[in-house]
Amino acid sequence: MARSAVCYRSSAIGHLRCASVGARRLKAAGLADESVQMVPSHVIGRDRTYCSAIALRRWLRDHNMPLRSLNVVTEDAHARRTRLLFQKVLGNDVRVGIISIPNPDYDAKHWWRYSEGVREVIGEGIAYTYAKVFFYQPEPSPEERPVKSSSLPDTGQ
């Protein structure tokens, strides 16, 4: 049975509210109630994307749900770093995909014409470089490791 897990990072409006907004949107788009699970990250501030991936990994482990692949929905400029960090956290046995959505504050095809676009693209470029080159991920303890999915058939989900 395929499931969808909602994992929205913390923001200024609060971790539970972000997760519940995401869950409502997925349900409104047609996903069945039983297919949507909120997995909020309780971190506000630094390393929110990484902590969201950790929260998802813990939830999957706590619910004994092996995972072969998932798609993470994120804003376009944030997509590469999101994929990198989720892949680091979930490991090479999980195929991480990205569904990127445009930032409504500027035209992504002409991002350099908007101060918000310039700030976001340059900032994400710096953040990606930091995550790729300098970010240290501690080795998870055995109980923190994700559930192996090697015995599951690949459903493409």
C-alpha positions, 0 to 999 in steps of 0.5 A, a space after each residue: 500500500 502506497 502512503 504519503 507522509 507530509 513533512 513540512 519544515 518549521 517556519 514563522 507560523 509554527 511547525 504544527 500549523 505548517 504541517 496541517 496546512 500541507 496536509 489539508 492541501 494534499 487532501 484537497 488535491 484528492 489524496 485520501 485522509 488515510 494516505 496523509 500523515 503530518 510529520 512536523 519538524 520542531 526546529 525553528 532557525 538553523 538547519 530546518 531542512 536537515 531537521 525535517 529530513 531527520 524528523 521524517 526518518 524518525 517517523 518512518 523508523 518509529 512506524 516501521 515503514 521501509 521506504 524505497 523512494 519519495 518526492 519532496 515538495 519544495 520551492 524551486 531555488 531550494 530544490 537542490 539543497 533539499 534533495 542533497 540533505 534528504 539523500 544524506 539523511 535517508 541514505 543511498 537505499 532511498 531514491 529522493 525526488 524533488 517536486 519544485 514549485 515556483 516562489 510566488 514572490 518573483 518570476 523564476 524565469 527572470 529571477 535577476 529582475 527581482 530583489 527577492 529573486 536575487 537574494 533567494 538564488 544567491 542565498 541558496 547557492 551559498 547554502 548549497 555550497 555549505 551543505 555540500 562542502 562543509 555540512 557535517 552530518 553525525 553518523 546515526 546510531 543503530 536505532 536512528 538508521 532508517 528501516 531497510 527496504 531491500 526486501 520490498 518490491 519497487 512500486 515507483 512510489 
